[in-house]
């Protein structure tokens, strides 16, 4: 199992990008989620929103074209595109809390089998970073988590119960990791839909604390 390949961070972002439908209003969180905008399939127009007060931004700015006044929530420089809008961050949070964001893609420290999300406080560091995740987790119509399947110590991040402080309860709909694509089914649990090439469902389960139900059409992840 140790020699098997996992998706890299760009691979996870590439798989998440396939979940964004044409015309969707999408907020991308810090980390792997910020890479998603680089991999949206051709022909789809996504309207990106950021709590920093911008709507309709393009991909990340090319080297040499950075504008210090034009960044996303992760502090990355954005490319200026026609139709882009700027506004106060309070208005950006009103969009999030008012249910006007179709999809948010967030990183996570832990996700439970019910879709509880923990991503703002890492106990080992003793400090938290609330940001806009709580507003997005309860305000967006769909929450997708993009993360590595295990932490740096090799411990599962998909658990029966989160042990870290919760960002929001039962908010996650889909989990995309370097090993699997897992749907959260309310009242049922976790449905394993796709696995990384070369891996077996049993091997993915061994690295997952929560029980996984196998989808009838379980297949390898396609990027």
N, CA, C and O of each residue as an XYZ file, in Angstrom:
892
protein
N       0.823     -1.198      0.000
C       0.000      0.000      0.000
C       0.865      1.259      0.000
O       0.467      2.297     -0.529
N       2.089      1.153      0.618
C       2.912      2.328      0.753
C       3.421      2.880     -0.555
O       3.725      4.070     -0.641
N       3.527      2.031     -1.602
C       4.042      2.491     -2.888
C       2.950      2.984     -3.817
O       3.247      3.479     -4.904
N       1.725      2.863     -3.426
C       0.630      3.298     -4.291
C       0.638      4.808     -4.424
O       1.011      5.537     -3.505
N       0.210      5.257     -5.608
C       0.194      6.684     -5.867
C      -1.107      7.301     -5.382
O      -2.183      6.727     -5.548
N      -0.993      8.472     -4.783
C      -2.158      9.265     -4.439
C      -2.242     10.445     -5.401
O      -1.239     10.813     -6.013
N      -3.406     11.034     -5.540
C      -3.513     12.260     -6.318
C      -2.709     13.346     -5.619
O      -2.667     13.395     -4.389
N      -2.076     14.210     -6.388
C      -1.431     15.360     -5.757
C      -2.475     16.468     -5.560
O      -3.641     16.287     -5.910
N      -2.068     17.595     -5.010
C      -3.018     18.671     -4.699
C      -3.710     19.185     -5.967
O      -4.900     19.498     -5.943
N      -2.971     19.269     -7.061
C      -3.584     19.715     -8.313
C      -4.582     18.672     -8.823
O      -5.612     19.023     -9.399
N      -4.278     17.410     -8.613
C      -5.200     16.356     -9.034
C      -6.515     16.423     -8.274
O      -7.585     16.245     -8.856
N      -6.435     16.683     -6.960
C      -7.657     16.842     -6.159
C      -8.464     18.026     -6.688
O      -9.679     17.928     -6.861
N      -7.779     19.151     -6.944
C      -8.471     20.343     -7.453
C      -9.097     20.068     -8.812
O     -10.206     20.523     -9.093
N      -8.387     19.326     -9.654
C      -8.895     19.001    -10.987
C     -10.187     18.180    -10.896
O     -11.133     18.403    -11.651
N     -10.208     17.227     -9.958
C     -11.422     16.401     -9.798
C     -12.575     17.247     -9.249
O     -13.716     17.085     -9.681
N     -12.291     18.143     -8.307
C     -13.346     19.010     -7.767
C     -13.914     19.900     -8.861
O     -15.122     20.129     -8.908
N     -13.052     20.406     -9.747
C     -13.501     21.335    -10.784
C     -14.596     20.735    -11.651
O     -15.442     21.459    -12.175
N     -14.584     19.415    -11.805
C     -15.618     18.761    -12.622
C     -16.999     18.855    -11.982
O     -18.009     18.645    -12.653
N     -17.048     19.169    -10.686
C     -18.322     19.254     -9.971
C     -18.998     20.617    -10.134
O     -20.146     20.786     -9.721
N     -18.307     21.584    -10.725
C     -18.855     22.932    -10.833
C     -19.640     23.074    -12.132
O     -19.050     23.007    -13.210
N     -20.959     23.269    -12.056
C     -21.760     23.393    -13.276
C     -21.645     24.773    -13.896
O     -21.306     25.744    -13.219
N     -21.923     24.853    -15.162
C     -21.874     26.120    -15.884
C     -22.825     27.136    -15.233
O     -23.987     26.832    -14.966
N     -22.307     28.343    -14.985
C     -23.138     29.414    -14.440
C     -23.198     29.466    -12.929
O     -23.850     30.352    -12.376
N     -22.536     28.541    -12.238
C     -22.610     28.496    -10.775
C     -21.847     29.661    -10.144
O     -20.833     30.118    -10.673
N     -22.358     30.135     -8.995
C     -21.656     31.123     -8.170
C     -20.892     30.334     -7.110
O     -21.498     29.634     -6.298
N     -19.573     30.445     -7.116
C     -18.719     29.542     -6.334
C     -17.744     30.345     -5.476
O     -17.149     31.316     -5.943
N     -17.585     29.933     -4.217
C     -16.575     30.489     -3.323
C     -15.536     29.406     -3.068
O     -15.877     28.272     -2.733
N     -14.262     29.767     -3.231
C     -13.172     28.809     -3.032
C     -12.406     29.162     -1.763
O     -11.979     30.302     -1.580
N     -12.237     28.173     -0.889
C     -11.505     28.386      0.353
C     -10.004     28.373      0.145
O      -9.518     28.281     -0.982
N      -9.272     28.468      1.259
C      -7.812     28.540      1.230
C      -7.222     27.134      1.050
O      -7.799     26.140      1.489
N      -6.054     27.081      0.390
C      -5.353     25.813      0.209
C      -5.708     25.170     -1.117
O      -5.764     25.845     -2.145
N      -5.950     23.859     -1.098
C      -6.283     23.140     -2.326
C      -7.456     23.786     -3.072
O      -7.407     23.868     -4.299
N      -8.502     24.246     -2.386
C      -9.643     24.845     -3.116
C      -9.256     25.991     -4.040
O      -9.874     26.160     -5.091
N      -8.243     26.789     -3.676
C      -7.882     27.919     -4.534
C      -7.343     27.450     -5.882
O      -7.321     28.222     -6.840
N      -6.911     26.201     -5.964
C      -6.384     25.673     -7.228
C      -7.488     25.286     -8.200
O      -7.235     25.108     -9.392
N      -8.715     25.154     -7.694
C      -9.812     24.624     -8.510
C     -10.082     25.470     -9.745
O     -10.391     24.939    -10.812
N      -9.966     26.801     -9.599
C     -10.299     27.685    -10.724
C      -9.383     27.465    -11.922
O      -9.712     27.860    -13.040
N      -8.230     26.833    -11.687
C      -7.283     26.597    -12.783
C      -7.701     25.426    -13.670
O      -7.153     25.243    -14.757
N      -8.682     24.626    -13.205
C      -8.960     23.367    -13.884
C     -10.420     23.175    -14.301
O     -10.845     22.055    -14.586
N     -11.180     24.264    -14.335
C     -12.581     24.124    -14.751
C     -12.635     23.703    -16.222
O     -11.966     24.308    -17.059
N     -13.421     22.677    -16.544
C     -13.485     22.200    -17.933
C     -13.850     23.324    -18.906
O     -14.634     24.216    -18.584
N     -13.277     23.259    -20.074
C     -13.493     24.280    -21.087
C     -14.985     24.379    -21.439
O     -15.680     23.367    -21.527
N     -15.454     25.591    -21.635
C     -16.851     25.797    -22.017
C     -17.755     26.123    -20.854
O     -18.922     26.458    -21.058
N     -17.239     26.031    -19.619
C     -18.050     26.360    -18.446
C     -17.652     27.741    -17.927
O     -16.466     28.048    -17.802
N     -18.641     28.558    -17.630
C     -18.381     29.874    -17.052
C     -18.803     29.861    -15.591
O     -19.981     29.680    -15.282
N     -17.850     30.050    -14.701
C     -18.107     30.039    -13.257
C     -17.954     31.459    -12.727
O     -17.019     32.173    -13.092
N     -18.881     31.858    -11.866
C     -18.833     33.198    -11.266
C     -18.245     33.045     -9.864
O     -18.943     32.621     -8.944
N     -16.963     33.387     -9.696
C     -16.294     33.212     -8.412
C     -16.550     34.395     -7.490
O     -16.506     35.551     -7.909
N     -16.820     34.081     -6.218
C     -17.048     35.100     -5.200
C     -16.029     34.911     -4.099
O     -15.664     33.780     -3.777
N     -15.563     36.008     -3.515
C     -14.628     35.931     -2.388
C     -15.077     36.875     -1.293
O     -15.588     37.961     -1.567
N     -14.883     36.454     -0.033
C     -15.249     37.308      1.093
C     -14.388     38.562      1.174
O     -14.682     39.466      1.957
N     -13.330     38.625      0.374
C     -12.525     39.847      0.321
C     -13.233     40.950     -0.455
O     -12.756     42.084     -0.486
N     -14.390     40.628     -1.094
C     -15.192     41.652     -1.747
C     -15.055     41.701     -3.249
O     -14.905     42.775     -3.830
N     -15.106     40.553     -3.875
C     -14.985     40.503     -5.325
C     -15.879     39.395     -5.872
O     -16.037     38.341     -5.257
N     -16.457     39.657     -7.034
C     -17.338     38.690     -7.687
C     -16.991     38.663     -9.175
O     -16.824     39.705     -9.807
N     -16.886     37.452     -9.720
C     -16.639     37.321    -11.150
C     -15.184     37.413    -11.532
O     -14.854     37.854    -12.633
N     -14.291     36.991    -10.618
C     -12.867     37.053    -10.963
C     -12.457     35.865    -11.818
O     -13.151     34.851    -11.887
N     -11.304     36.020    -12.471
C     -10.794     34.975    -13.341
C      -9.832     34.061    -12.614
O      -9.893     33.955    -11.389
N      -8.947     33.398    -13.335
C      -7.947     32.538    -12.703
C      -6.898     33.361    -11.989
O      -6.962     34.590    -11.987
N      -5.930     32.690    -11.380
C      -4.860     33.395    -10.677
C      -4.036     34.203    -11.675
O      -3.872     33.811    -12.830
N      -3.517     35.347    -11.201
C      -2.754     36.241    -12.073
C      -1.446     35.585    -12.506
O      -0.829     34.831    -11.753
N      -1.045     35.887    -13.722
C       0.227     35.379    -14.227
C       1.380     36.143    -13.553
O       1.205     37.288    -13.138
N       2.552     35.508    -13.447
C       3.717     36.211    -12.873
C       3.987     37.525    -13.608
O       4.008     37.575    -14.838
N       4.191     38.570    -12.835
C       4.447     39.884    -13.424
C       3.204     40.719    -13.591
O       3.302     41.908    -13.892
N       2.016     40.124    -13.401
C       0.751     40.844    -13.560
C       0.003     40.964    -12.236
O      -1.195     41.247    -12.228
N       0.698     40.750    -11.113
C       0.043     40.787     -9.812
C      -0.358     42.216     -9.444
O       0.373     43.171     -9.704
N      -1.552     42.338     -8.825
C      -2.074     43.614     -8.321
C      -2.305     43.425     -6.824
O      -3.113     42.587     -6.423
N      -1.595     44.205     -5.991
C      -1.679     44.001     -4.540
C      -3.072     44.302     -3.995
O      -3.387     43.903     -2.874
N      -3.919     45.004     -4.769
C      -5.281     45.308     -4.326
C      -6.288     44.294     -4.835
O      -7.487     44.459     -4.612
N      -5.831     43.245     -5.515
C      -6.750     42.288     -6.120
C      -6.334     40.871     -5.725
O      -5.545     40.218     -6.408
N      -6.894     40.418     -4.598
C      -6.520     39.110     -4.057
C      -7.776     38.350     -3.655
O      -8.844     38.933     -3.468
N      -7.622     37.026     -3.524
C      -8.720     36.210     -3.009
C      -8.566     36.045     -1.497
O      -7.692     36.660     -0.886
N      -9.425     35.205     -0.897
C      -9.413     35.030      0.557
C      -8.096     34.440      1.047
O      -7.731     34.614      2.210
N      -7.382     33.744      0.170
C      -6.107     33.159      0.539
C      -4.928     34.074      0.297
O      -3.783     33.679      0.516
N      -5.191     35.309     -0.156
C      -4.121     36.260     -0.405
C      -3.425     36.058     -1.736
O      -2.369     36.645     -1.974
N      -3.997     35.236     -2.610
C      -3.390     35.016     -3.921
C      -3.851     36.088     -4.898
O      -4.985     36.561     -4.831
N      -2.966     36.458     -5.795
C      -3.292     37.496     -6.766
C      -4.231     36.950     -7.845
O      -4.071     35.830     -8.329
N      -5.214     37.781     -8.204
C      -6.231     37.364     -9.163
C      -6.061     38.094    -10.487
O      -5.508     39.192    -10.554
N      -6.554     37.448    -11.534
C      -6.528     38.060    -12.853
C      -7.790     38.897    -13.037
O      -8.894     38.454    -12.723
N      -7.611     40.101    -13.545
C      -8.742     40.987    -13.800
C      -9.417     40.571    -15.112
O      -8.751     40.393    -16.132
N     -10.746     40.417    -15.072
C     -11.470     39.995    -16.275
C     -12.699     40.888    -16.471
O     -13.178     41.472    -15.500
N     -13.223     41.013    -17.694
C     -14.420     41.826    -17.951
C     -15.609     41.351    -17.108
O     -15.828     40.149    -16.957
N     -16.366     42.296    -16.564
C     -17.542     41.960    -15.772
C     -17.267     41.776    -14.301
O     -18.194     41.559    -13.521
N     -16.026     41.856    -13.910
C     -15.635     41.678    -12.509
C     -16.232     42.801    -11.655
O     -16.278     43.950    -12.093
N     -16.690     42.476    -10.438
C     -17.304     43.479     -9.563
C     -16.577     43.517     -8.221
O     -16.108     42.491     -7.729
N     -16.489     44.720     -7.632
C     -15.824     44.919     -6.340
C     -16.817     45.540     -5.363
O     -17.643     46.365     -5.753
N     -16.737     45.146     -4.102
C     -17.672     45.670     -3.109
C     -17.092     45.469     -1.716
O     -16.046     44.845     -1.542
N     -17.790     46.007     -0.738
C     -17.356     45.891      0.669
C     -17.432     44.429      1.113
O     -18.305     43.681      0.673
N     -16.502     44.032      1.994
C     -16.518     42.648      2.463
C     -17.789     42.335      3.243
O     -18.205     41.178      3.306
N     -18.420     43.366      3.844
C     -19.694     43.129      4.535
C     -20.759     42.652      3.543
O     -21.578     41.793      3.866
N     -20.736     43.220      2.333
C     -21.678     42.762      1.308
C     -21.350     41.331      0.870
O     -22.243     40.539      0.570
N     -20.050     41.018      0.841
C     -19.648     39.663      0.478
C     -20.180     38.652      1.498
O     -20.654     37.579      1.125
N     -20.099     38.999      2.779
C     -20.623     38.097      3.811
C     -22.145     38.033      3.758
O     -22.729     36.995      4.070
N     -22.801     39.139      3.363
C     -24.261     39.111      3.214
C     -24.653     38.141      2.103
O     -25.663     37.447      2.217
N     -23.866     38.085      1.035
C     -24.128     37.120     -0.034
C     -24.039     35.697      0.491
O     -24.862     34.845      0.154
N     -23.024     35.445      1.328
C     -22.807     34.102      1.858
C     -23.919     33.714      2.832
O     -24.474     32.619      2.747
N     -24.238     34.613      3.751
C     -25.252     34.302      4.770
C     -26.653     34.296      4.180
O     -27.554     33.654      4.719
N     -26.840     35.010      3.073
C     -28.160     35.095      2.464
C     -28.484     33.966      1.513
O     -29.546     33.972      0.892
N     -27.590     32.990      1.382
C     -27.872     31.839      0.536
C     -27.692     32.099     -0.952
O     -28.346     31.462     -1.778
N     -26.809     33.031     -1.299
C     -26.627     33.367     -2.708
C     -25.419     32.682     -3.345
O     -25.118     32.917     -4.515
N     -24.729     31.838     -2.580
C     -23.584     31.103     -3.118
C     -24.038     29.667     -3.416
O     -24.541     28.970     -2.535
N     -23.856     29.241     -4.661
C     -24.310     27.895     -5.047
C     -23.429     26.809     -4.432
O     -23.928     25.827     -3.881
N     -22.118     26.997     -4.533
C     -21.181     25.964     -4.067
C     -19.996     26.640     -3.383
O     -19.487     27.653     -3.862
N     -19.567     26.075     -2.268
C     -18.283     26.478     -1.690
C     -17.397     25.248     -1.600
O     -17.857     24.163     -1.244
N     -16.127     25.425     -1.925
C     -15.136     24.358     -1.808
C     -14.203     24.747     -0.663
O     -13.551     25.790     -0.715
N     -14.144     23.910      0.367
C     -13.383     24.226      1.568
C     -12.385     23.117      1.885
O     -12.610     21.950      1.565
N     -11.291     23.498      2.513
C     -10.398     22.505      3.075
C     -10.942     22.048      4.422
O     -11.859     22.667      4.960
N     -10.387     20.973      4.971
C     -10.895     20.465      6.249
C      -9.790     19.782      7.026
O      -8.881     19.178      6.455
N      -9.888     19.891      8.350
C      -9.032     19.107      9.236
C      -9.669     17.752      9.502
O      -8.977     16.738      9.597
N     -11.000     17.742      9.622
C     -11.754     16.512      9.838
C     -13.163     16.674      9.250
O     -13.704     17.778      9.185
N     -13.735     15.549      8.826
C     -15.137     15.496      8.407
C     -15.738     14.235      9.028
O     -15.112     13.175      9.017
N     -16.945     14.352      9.566
C     -17.581     13.178     10.182
C     -18.461     12.454      9.166
O     -18.712     12.948      8.067
N     -18.923     11.266      9.566
C     -19.783     10.474      8.675
C     -21.136     11.138      8.430
O     -21.852     10.751      7.507
N     -21.494     12.130      9.242
C     -22.742     12.866      9.018
C     -22.526     14.145      8.216
O     -23.479     14.862      7.911
N     -21.260     14.428      7.873
C     -20.966     15.652      7.143
C     -20.647     16.828      8.030
O     -20.630     17.966      7.562
N     -20.392     16.579      9.314
C     -19.906     17.656     10.185
C     -18.521     18.078      9.697
O     -17.712     17.242      9.296
N     -18.261     19.381      9.738
C     -17.002     19.930      9.241
C     -16.204     20.550     10.381
O     -16.742     21.317     11.179
N     -14.912     20.213     10.453
C     -13.991     20.854     11.401
C     -12.815     21.390     10.595
O     -12.034     20.615     10.042
N     -12.687     22.708     10.527
C     -11.589     23.249      9.716
C     -11.038     24.579     10.228
O     -10.237     25.221      9.548
N     -11.464     24.997     11.429
C     -11.011     26.321     11.858
C     -10.039     26.305     13.027
O      -9.375     27.310     13.281
N      -9.937     25.195     13.741
C      -9.095     25.163     14.941
C      -8.307     23.859     15.002
O      -8.878     22.769     15.047
N      -6.979     23.998     15.003
C      -6.110     22.827     15.098
C      -5.553     22.769     16.515
O      -4.674     23.559     16.859
N      -6.049     21.844     17.351
C      -5.686     21.845     18.765
C      -4.192     21.815     19.029
O      -3.734     22.410     20.004
N      -3.414     21.136     18.186
C      -1.978     21.032     18.439
C      -1.292     22.390     18.369
O      -0.266     22.604     19.014
N      -1.860     23.314     17.581
C      -1.291     24.658     17.473
C      -1.855     25.591     18.533
O      -1.221     26.578     18.905
N      -3.052     25.272     19.016
C      -3.651     26.063     20.078
C      -4.272     27.362     19.642
O      -4.678     28.167     20.480
N      -4.355     27.588     18.337
C      -4.990     28.805     17.827
C      -5.933     28.440     16.685
O      -5.778     27.413     16.023
N      -6.911     29.313     16.477
C      -7.861     29.084     15.399
C      -7.850     30.208     14.396
O      -7.277     31.269     14.643
N      -8.493     29.973     13.250
C      -8.624     30.974     12.202
C     -10.016     30.835     11.613
O     -10.245     30.020     10.720
N     -10.947     31.640     12.123
C     -12.349     31.470     11.755
C     -12.596     31.855     10.301
O     -13.215     31.086      9.566
N     -12.131     33.024      9.867
C     -12.350     33.455      8.493
C     -13.817     33.449      8.132
O     -14.662     33.827      8.944
N     -14.131     33.017      6.907
C     -15.519     32.998      6.462
C     -16.108     31.611      6.381
O     -17.224     31.438      5.892
N     -15.366     30.605      6.860
C     -15.801     29.220      6.686
C     -17.147     28.939      7.345
O     -17.982     28.241      6.769
N     -17.368     29.474      8.545
C     -18.640     29.199      9.227
C     -19.819     29.749      8.443
O     -20.863     29.104      8.337
N     -19.645     30.953      7.891
C     -20.715     31.556      7.101
C     -20.962     30.762      5.823
O     -22.108     30.551      5.425
N     -19.888     30.327      5.188
C     -20.031     29.556      3.959
C     -20.631     28.182      4.225
O     -21.462     27.703      3.454
N     -20.210     27.549      5.317
C     -20.662     26.184      5.603
C     -22.175     26.114      5.805
O     -22.812     25.127      5.436
N     -22.742     27.159      6.389
C     -24.186     27.146      6.627
C     -24.958     27.929      5.571
O     -26.171     27.762      5.439
N     -24.259     28.793      4.808
C     -24.965     29.634      3.843
C     -24.954     29.132      2.424
O     -25.902     29.382      1.680
N     -23.909     28.428      2.021
C     -23.830     27.942      0.643
C     -24.802     26.786      0.430
O     -25.089     26.019      1.350
N     -25.303     26.675     -0.798
C     -26.270     25.615     -1.092
C     -25.613     24.240     -1.103
O     -26.270     23.241     -0.811
N     -24.319     24.177     -1.438
C     -23.606     22.897     -1.448
C     -22.186     23.124     -0.952
O     -21.528     24.083     -1.355
N     -21.712     22.239     -0.075
C     -20.351     22.321      0.463
C     -19.564     21.104     -0.007
O     -19.938     19.961      0.257
N     -18.465     21.373     -0.711
C     -17.542     20.318     -1.141
C     -16.247     20.483     -0.354
O     -15.699     21.582     -0.273
N     -15.763     19.396      0.223
C     -14.472     19.426      0.929
C     -13.393     18.852      0.023
O     -13.563     17.786     -0.568
N     -12.282     19.572     -0.080
C     -11.112     19.114     -0.826
C      -9.946     19.022      0.146
O      -9.535     20.031      0.720
N      -9.406     17.816      0.338
C      -8.340     17.643      1.335
C      -7.595     16.341      1.104
O      -8.029     15.499      0.318
N      -6.455     16.175      1.802
C      -5.794     14.888      1.839
C      -6.621     13.936      2.703
O      -7.331     14.360      3.615
N      -6.512     12.634      2.397
C      -7.350     11.652      3.085
C      -6.907     11.439      4.530
O      -7.725     11.135      5.398
N      -5.596     11.601      4.786
C      -5.049     11.415      6.136
C      -4.207     12.633      6.499
O      -3.785     13.395      5.629
N      -3.968     12.803      7.804
C      -3.167     13.951      8.226
C      -1.678     13.620      8.118
O      -1.314     12.548      7.636
N      -0.822     14.534      8.565
C       0.625     14.353      8.399
C       1.158     13.181      9.202
O       2.239     12.668      8.916
N       0.402     12.752     10.211
C       0.802     11.582     11.003
C       0.183     10.287     10.466
O       0.352      9.220     11.055
N      -0.536     10.393      9.339
C      -1.158      9.223      8.746
C      -2.492      8.847      9.355
O      -3.029      7.781      9.056
N      -3.039      9.707     10.208
C      -4.310      9.407     10.858
C      -5.488      9.792      9.960
O      -5.403     10.782      9.233
N      -6.577      9.034      9.996
C      -7.741      9.357      9.158
C      -8.310     10.731      9.483
O      -8.362     11.144     10.641
N      -8.733     11.424      8.439
C      -9.399     12.714      8.609
C     -10.910     12.587      8.408
O     -11.659     13.524      8.685
N     -11.352     11.421      7.924
C     -12.782     11.150      7.782
C     -13.154     10.194      8.913
O     -12.737      9.036      8.931
N     -13.950     10.704      9.857
C     -14.155     10.025     11.131
C     -15.628      9.744     11.408
O     -16.521     10.322     10.787
N     -15.854      8.837     12.361
C     -17.236      8.653     12.838
C     -17.702      9.937     13.525
O     -18.826     10.391     13.307
N     -16.850     10.509     14.342
C     -17.154     11.763     15.027
C     -15.920     12.663     14.966
O     -14.806     12.191     15.189
N     -16.100     13.933     14.671
C     -14.983     14.871     14.696
C     -14.508     15.039     16.142
O     -15.317     15.133     17.065
N     -13.206     15.075     16.320
C     -12.650     15.317     17.650
C     -12.164     16.761     17.800
O     -11.876     17.208     18.910
N     -12.073     17.487     16.682
C     -11.702     18.897     16.723
C     -12.981     19.747     16.803
O     -14.064     19.264     16.472
N     -12.861     20.996     17.236
C     -14.045     21.870     17.283
C     -14.721     21.978     15.913
O     -14.064     22.104     14.879
N     -16.038     21.924     15.943
C     -16.835     21.903     14.712
C     -16.988     23.310     14.122
O     -17.195     24.286     14.843
N     -16.881     23.384     12.801
C     -17.192     24.623     12.088
C     -18.691     24.715     11.852
O     -19.296     25.760     12.093
N     -19.291     23.633     11.386
C     -20.742     23.546     11.179
C     -21.128     22.068     11.114
O     -20.335     21.224     10.697
N     -22.344     21.778     11.528
C     -22.825     20.400     11.546
C     -23.553     20.040     10.244
O     -24.276     20.857      9.673
N     -23.346     18.813      9.798
C     -24.096     18.212      8.688
C     -24.193     19.153      7.484
O     -25.261     19.323      6.898
N     -23.077     19.746      7.135
C     -23.069     20.708      6.030
C     -22.392     20.175      4.776
O     -22.647     20.688      3.686
N     -21.534     19.157      4.893
C     -20.743     18.686      3.757
C     -21.566     17.726      2.897
O     -22.225     16.821      3.410
N     -21.516     17.940      1.589
C     -22.228     17.068      0.653
C     -21.291     16.096     -0.059
O     -21.667     14.962     -0.359
N     -20.066     16.552     -0.327
C     -19.131     15.728     -1.100
C     -17.717     15.933     -0.554
O     -17.321     17.054     -0.234
N     -16.958     14.828     -0.451
C     -15.567     14.873     -0.007
C     -14.689     14.349     -1.134
O     -14.874     13.228     -1.607
N     -13.732     15.165     -1.559
C     -12.773     14.745     -2.594
C     -11.388     14.747     -1.956
O     -10.909     15.786     -1.501
N     -10.751     13.583     -1.925
C      -9.419     13.467     -1.317
C      -8.428     12.947     -2.350
O      -8.765     12.751     -3.517
N      -7.202     12.730     -1.895
C      -6.180     12.157     -2.778
C      -6.391     10.674     -3.007
O      -5.662     10.065     -3.791
N      -7.387     10.067     -2.329
C      -7.672      8.642     -2.479
C      -9.077      8.336     -2.972
O      -9.312      7.258     -3.517
N     -10.016      9.258     -2.796
C     -11.404      8.874     -3.040
C     -12.316     10.072     -3.268
O     -11.991     11.208     -2.920
N     -13.464      9.781     -3.860
C     -14.578     10.724     -3.933
C     -15.725     10.090     -3.154
O     -16.172      8.991     -3.483
N     -16.198     10.782     -2.123
C     -17.173     10.219     -1.194
C     -18.339     11.181     -1.044
O     -18.150     12.361     -0.750
N     -19.544     10.668     -1.248
C     -20.756     11.482     -1.074
C     -21.327     11.259      0.315
O     -21.367     10.131      0.806
N     -21.766     12.334      0.941
C     -22.403     12.231      2.257
C     -23.908     12.110      2.037
O     -24.546     13.029      1.523
N     -24.470     10.963      2.435
C     -25.900     10.712      2.280
C     -26.560     10.923      3.639
O     -26.273     10.198      4.592
N     -27.444     11.916      3.728
C     -28.096     12.206      5.004
C     -28.875     10.989      5.490
O     -29.668     10.408      4.749
N     -28.641     10.614      6.734
C     -29.355      9.494      7.332
C     -28.778      8.133      6.996
O     -29.212      7.120      7.545
N     -27.804      8.102      6.099
C     -27.205      6.818      5.697
C     -25.727      6.742      6.030
O     -25.259      5.754      6.596
N     -24.984      7.800      5.673
C     -23.551      7.797      5.923
C     -22.776      8.146      4.679
O     -23.199      8.994      3.893
N     -21.643      7.499      4.495
C     -20.713      7.858      3.432
C     -20.739      6.837      2.295
O     -20.615      5.633      2.516
N     -20.902      7.346      1.079
C     -20.964      6.491     -0.115
C     -19.676      6.669     -0.903
O     -19.405      7.748     -1.429
N     -18.886      5.608     -0.981
C     -17.629      5.640     -1.747
C     -17.959      5.488     -3.221
O     -18.417      4.433     -3.659
N     -17.720      6.560     -3.992
C     -18.112      6.580     -5.405
C     -16.933      6.370     -6.352
O     -17.082      5.763     -7.412
N     -15.753      6.877     -5.962
C     -14.576      6.763     -6.834
C     -13.341      6.554     -5.960
O     -13.277      7.047     -4.834
N     -12.362      5.816     -6.490
C     -11.110      5.602     -5.768
C      -9.938      5.889     -6.698
O     -10.058      5.781     -7.919
N      -8.806      6.254     -6.109
C      -7.614      6.553     -6.891
C      -7.144      5.297     -7.621
O      -7.284      4.189     -7.104
N      -6.590      5.466     -8.813
C      -6.126      4.300     -9.594
C      -5.151      3.434     -8.798
O      -4.217      3.937     -8.173
N      -5.388      2.125     -8.834
C      -4.504      1.181     -8.160
C      -4.918      0.835     -6.748
O      -4.403     -0.121     -6.168
N      -5.843      1.596     -6.185
C      -6.290      1.351     -4.819
C      -7.547      0.488     -4.819
O      -8.323      0.498     -5.775
N      -7.735     -0.257     -3.733
C      -8.942     -1.047     -3.568
C      -9.844     -0.385     -2.521
O      -9.362      0.390     -1.695
N     -11.137     -0.681     -2.550
C     -12.019     -0.131     -1.515
C     -11.587     -0.520     -0.105
O     -11.744      0.258      0.835
N     -11.046     -1.724      0.036
C     -10.616     -2.169      1.360
C      -9.436     -1.325      1.858
O      -9.353     -1.010      3.045
N      -8.536     -0.966      0.958
C      -7.392     -0.153      1.348
C      -7.820      1.267      1.724
O      -7.279      1.860      2.657
N      -8.791      1.802      0.993
C      -9.302      3.132      1.333
C     -10.027      3.083      2.679
O      -9.895      3.993      3.498
N     -10.800      2.004      2.900
C     -11.498      1.864      4.181
C     -10.511      1.783      5.344
O     -10.783      2.305      6.425
N      -9.380      1.138      5.132
C      -8.392      0.989      6.202
C      -7.820      2.342      6.641
O      -7.304      2.469      7.751
N      -7.913      3.341      5.775
C      -7.416      4.675      6.105
C      -8.560      5.633      6.430
O      -8.370      6.848      6.485
N      -9.744      5.073      6.642
C     -10.937      5.867      6.938
C     -11.562      5.336      8.216
O     -11.847      4.142      8.309
N     -11.782      6.201      9.206
C     -12.378      5.742     10.464
C     -13.852      5.406     10.298
O     -14.318      4.388     10.809
N     -14.587      6.254      9.587
C     -16.021      6.035      9.395
C     -16.257      4.921      8.368
O     -15.472      4.760      7.433
N     -17.335      4.158      8.544
C     -17.628      3.097      7.572
C     -18.032      3.674      6.218
O     -18.733      4.684      6.140
N     -17.576      3.013      5.157
C     -17.887      3.441      3.798
C     -18.839      2.439      3.140
O     -18.614      1.229      3.189
N     -19.888      2.950      2.536
C     -20.777      2.123      1.716
C     -20.289      2.220      0.276
O     -19.946      3.306     -0.190
N     -20.254      1.110     -0.421
C     -19.738      1.102     -1.785
C     -20.846      1.404     -2.781
O     -21.908      0.783     -2.748
N     -20.591      2.364     -3.671
C     -21.570      2.684     -4.713
C     -21.648      1.521     -5.699
O     -20.630      0.892     -5.984
N     -22.829      1.226     -6.219
C     -22.960      0.128     -7.186
C     -22.094      0.336     -8.422
O     -21.629     -0.625     -9.035
N     -21.884      1.595     -8.783
C     -21.073      1.911     -9.968
C     -19.702      2.465     -9.565
O     -19.157      3.329    -10.251
N     -19.151      1.975     -8.466
C     -17.839      2.425     -7.993
C     -16.808      2.312     -9.119
O     -16.732      1.297     -9.811
N     -16.012      3.381     -9.287
C     -15.036      3.401    -10.386
C     -13.793      4.165     -9.970
O     -13.744      4.769     -8.898
N     -12.787      4.125    -10.841
C     -11.577      4.896    -10.587
C     -11.835      6.376    -10.839
O     -12.672      6.739    -11.665
N     -11.112      7.219    -10.124
C     -11.217      8.659    -10.325
C     -10.739      9.006    -11.733
O      -9.668      8.576    -12.162
N     -11.545      9.788    -12.441
C     -11.179     10.266    -13.775
C     -10.986     11.769    -13.719
O     -11.856     12.494    -13.234
N      -9.853     12.240    -14.212
C      -9.548     13.674    -14.180
C      -9.803     14.306    -15.541
O      -9.603     15.509    -15.710
